[in-house]
Amino acid sequence: MNQIYRTYKVKKRDTIFSIANNNNLDCYELIDYHNKRAENHEKIKGRLPDFLKEVILPPEGYTLKNGKEVWTLENLQEPNVLQESYFGKLRFKPYNKDLSYGVLKKIKNGVKENTIKYNVNIRFYPTDKFGMQTVSVNIINSKIFINDQEPSLVADELAVTCTEILYPIVFQLDKNANLIEIQNHKDILKRWQKQKKTKLKYYQGKTAQDYINSFEQTINDKGLCLFYLKNDWFYHLYFNEIYSVYANDLLKEDKVFFPIIPNTNPIMFNVKKSANKFIKTNKIKIDIKGACSDNRSKEELVNKIYYPAFYTKNRPSVKGNYRCMYILKPDNNTIQHAFLESSLELNSLKQISISISEIIDDK
């Protein structure tokens, strides 16, 4: 790579979204800027290549707008007004158009790390007379990759096969875009019965049958099915109560419950939320940061205990962090990019991240 350009050295957990966000740049314009100056084998196509060492950035003192570098250091006021605090009610304004996202999940336990990649399609429908909204989510046309390969282990294949029957899934949302009900639960149950007669009959053995029975018990209960879906990392990130009131120059204190540990109650984090608007693009940036405030001890969390054995106000929490960032589009405040990272210091460090970026069809 030609070193005459200002570059960013890619770190292990970087994504194109995190690099762009930390440099106050639009993801797509940063990709375009980098690709026009990089060698062919170093160009970015949808996500960062695993071997990429550096990303080319605009010169210091410049940003990008419609593919052009704007602002120079000659105007000393410009850096202070690139973004301003957002004040007021952030409203969700969906439109009748499909949105496609690339999803990347990373799970790290100690030194072991696994990744899951897939695409998801989301479609919002007009609100009804009571202001309620409907959204459909679909991954049927997407392959799921585990550690950059299609599932090969029987356990992974079984999990993917069972998950397929959920989609497409239709939710009802409240006015703040929070999931409140599964609307096509009967259709899901019909797909399940068909799947059991075709694909699932090939999975034999006690472990496989126990998994299938447990999955069936979950989806048969409409409320329980919604509970588990809301605790899926993707749904937590996408429907995360970001549409609320933000005060100018003030951090909104709140609590979030994130399921970093499976098969137990989500972990509680005390967080602060802030919203800023990029003046040149009118995009909204949401930041949510906080630390673990769960009352369960390290031993209780390791053993997946649902509730603490005792409660005291000053009981120290397990060390852990929660960080979430969003970039919302200016025309309707739908999510263009989002990133979440959470960690807990148990017997070994448990750390997960999930990033989503809208896929733009150039056709």
Secondary structure as GFF3:
##gff-version 3
##sequence-region A 1 363
A	DSSP	beta_strand	6	9	.	.	.	ID=ss1
A	DSSP	alpha_helix	16	22	.	.	.	ID=ss2
A	DSSP	alpha_helix	27	37	.	.	.	ID=ss3
A	DSSP	three_ten_helix	40	42	.	.	.	ID=ss4
A	DSSP	beta_strand	54	57	.	.	.	ID=ss5
A	DSSP	beta_strand	63	65	.	.	.	ID=ss6
A	DSSP	beta_strand	68	70	.	.	.	ID=ss7
A	DSSP	three_ten_helix	78	81	.	.	.	ID=ss8
A	DSSP	beta_strand	83	85	.	.	.	ID=ss9
A	DSSP	beta_strand	88	89	.	.	.	ID=ss10
A	DSSP	beta_strand	98	109	.	.	.	ID=ss11
A	DSSP	beta_strand	112	125	.	.	.	ID=ss12
A	DSSP	beta_strand	133	138	.	.	.	ID=ss13
A	DSSP	beta_strand	145	146	.	.	.	ID=ss14
A	DSSP	alpha_helix	154	164	.	.	.	ID=ss15
A	DSSP	beta_strand	169	173	.	.	.	ID=ss16
A	DSSP	beta_strand	179	182	.	.	.	ID=ss17
A	DSSP	alpha_helix	185	197	.	.	.	ID=ss18
A	DSSP	three_ten_helix	200	202	.	.	.	ID=ss19
A	DSSP	alpha_helix	206	220	.	.	.	ID=ss20
A	DSSP	alpha_helix	222	230	.	.	.	ID=ss21
A	DSSP	alpha_helix	233	238	.	.	.	ID=ss22
A	DSSP	beta_strand	245	246	.	.	.	ID=ss23
A	DSSP	beta_strand	252	258	.	.	.	ID=ss24
A	DSSP	beta_strand	267	278	.	.	.	ID=ss25
A	DSSP	beta_strand	284	292	.	.	.	ID=ss26
A	DSSP	alpha_helix	298	302	.	.	.	ID=ss27
A	DSSP	beta_strand	320	328	.	.	.	ID=ss28
A	DSSP	beta_strand	335	345	.	.	.	ID=ss29
A	DSSP	beta_strand	349	358	.	.	.	ID=ss30
###
